[in-house]
Amino acid sequence: MSIIFINPYRYDLDAEDYINRVIAADVAAGDTNGLEVGVQDAINAFVLGCKADGIWSAIKASCILAGARTLTGTLVPLVGTAPTNYNFVAGDYNRKNGLTGNAGNKYIDSERANDADPQDNNHNSVFSTTGIPAMGSLTNNLIFSNNQRSRVTSSQGLTLSAGFCGINRSTSASFQSRSGNITQSFAAVSTTPDNSNVAVFRRNNPASPLASNATISFYSIGESLDLALLDARVTDLINAIGVAIP
């Protein structure tokens, strides 16, 4: 197994902790090759950048669904509780692009309750390397929690392109959505969310569990933040990982 760090102060401590946990998970899954230096550098730059932008503390649950050498490694949380994998297998994972859903029974339970963040102080985001198939509202395509719409409602008319997509609420009267490098504002009064967990790749509603076949390489859930700043950091992260992996 390759040495992880020569200089123990090379990286931000949060980045270093995450990198070490990913490598340990990969090793436990049978891959002892470690992460390329370029992948480690990309993760470190992302964490440092988010801290410099003042948005790191708002991210409460997140996974980088790319970069790791194994499916086990990619489900190591960057922030928050480890998610629960439902039916994804190794063949669904690509180190550069992320996890690909099947518009059916494959999804991730983030293990973060829908009401863990304040009703009027929350965000959700994903980075899709393939684009997100239209399924109705933006919320259904981002993080598939049916009850999340009670907090951010639908974003009709937003073009769902490949790359970063996010929704953010910092006031009861309106919310913002971002996709295709464009942030839009919508007037929509929030309502009280329930405590069901937020799901990724699927709407968390047993009666109508709409699911996605998108390829997703990042997700985050948490408090309100600047979507444009997060977009820039996540886009740089995923692009840098793609360059670093042969």
Secondary structure in CASP SS format (residue, H / E / C, confidence):
PFRMAT SS
TARGET T0000
AUTHOR 0000-0000-0000
METHOD secondary structure of the structure
MODEL  1
M C 1.00
S C 1.00
I C 1.00
I C 1.00
F C 1.00
I C 1.00
N C 1.00
P C 1.00
Y C 1.00
R C 1.00
Y C 1.00
D C 1.00
L H 1.00
D H 1.00
A H 1.00
E H 1.00
D H 1.00
Y H 1.00
I H 1.00
N H 1.00
R H 1.00
V H 1.00
I H 1.00
A H 1.00
A H 1.00
D H 1.00
V H 1.00
A H 1.00
A C 1.00
G C 1.00
D C 1.00
T C 1.00
N C 1.00
G C 1.00
L C 1.00
E C 1.00
V H 1.00
G H 1.00
V H 1.00
Q H 1.00
D H 1.00
A H 1.00
I H 1.00
N H 1.00
A H 1.00
F H 1.00
V H 1.00
L H 1.00
G H 1.00
C H 1.00
K H 1.00
A H 1.00
D H 1.00
G C 1.00
I C 1.00
W H 1.00
S H 1.00
A H 1.00
I E 1.00
K E 1.00
A E 1.00
S E 1.00
C E 1.00
I E 1.00
L C 1.00
A C 1.00
G C 1.00
A C 1.00
R C 1.00
T C 1.00
L H 1.00
T H 1.00
G H 1.00
T H 1.00
L C 1.00
V C 1.00
P C 1.00
L C 1.00
V E 1.00
G C 1.00
T C 1.00
A C 1.00
P C 1.00
T E 1.00
N E 1.00
Y E 1.00
N C 1.00
F C 1.00
V C 1.00
A H 1.00
G H 1.00
D H 1.00
Y E 1.00
N E 1.00
R C 1.00
K C 1.00
N C 1.00
G E 1.00
L E 1.00
T E 1.00
G C 1.00
N C 1.00
A C 1.00
G C 1.00
N C 1.00
K C 1.00
Y E 1.00
I E 1.00
D E 1.00
S E 1.00
E E 1.00
R E 1.00
A E 1.00
N C 1.00
D C 1.00
A C 1.00
D C 1.00
P C 1.00
Q C 1.00
D C 1.00
N C 1.00
N E 1.00
H E 1.00
N E 1.00
S E 1.00
V E 1.00
F E 1.00
S E 1.00
T C 1.00
T C 1.00
G C 1.00
I C 1.00
P C 1.00
A C 1.00
M C 1.00
G C 1.00
S C 1.00
L H 1.00
T H 1.00
N H 1.00
N H 1.00
L H 1.00
I C 1.00
F C 1.00
S C 1.00
N H 1.00
N H 1.00
Q H 1.00
R H 1.00
S H 1.00
R H 1.00
V H 1.00
T C 1.00
S C 1.00
S C 1.00
Q C 1.00
G C 1.00
L C 1.00
T C 1.00
L C 1.00
S C 1.00
A C 1.00
G E 1.00
F E 1.00
C E 1.00
G E 1.00
I E 1.00
N E 1.00
R E 1.00
S C 1.00
T C 1.00
S C 1.00
A C 1.00
S E 1.00
F E 1.00
Q E 1.00
S E 1.00
R E 1.00
S E 1.00
G C 1.00
N C 1.00
I E 1.00
T E 1.00
Q E 1.00
S E 1.00
F E 1.00
A E 1.00
A C 1.00
V C 1.00
S C 1.00
T C 1.00
T C 1.00
P C 1.00
D C 1.00
N C 1.00
S C 1.00
N E 1.00
V E 1.00
A E 1.00
V E 1.00
F C 1.00
R E 1.00
R C 1.00
N C 1.00
N C 1.00
P C 1.00
A C 1.00
S C 1.00
P C 1.00
L C 1.00
A E 1.00
S C 1.00
N C 1.00
A C 1.00
T E 1.00
I E 1.00
S E 1.00
F E 1.00
Y E 1.00
S E 1.00
I E 1.00
G E 1.00
E C 1.00
S C 1.00
L C 1.00
D C 1.00
L H 1.00
A H 1.00
L H 1.00
L H 1.00
D H 1.00
A H 1.00
R H 1.00
V H 1.00
T H 1.00
D H 1.00
L H 1.00
I H 1.00
N H 1.00
A H 1.00
I H 1.00
G H 1.00
V H 1.00
A H 1.00
I C 1.00
P C 1.00
END
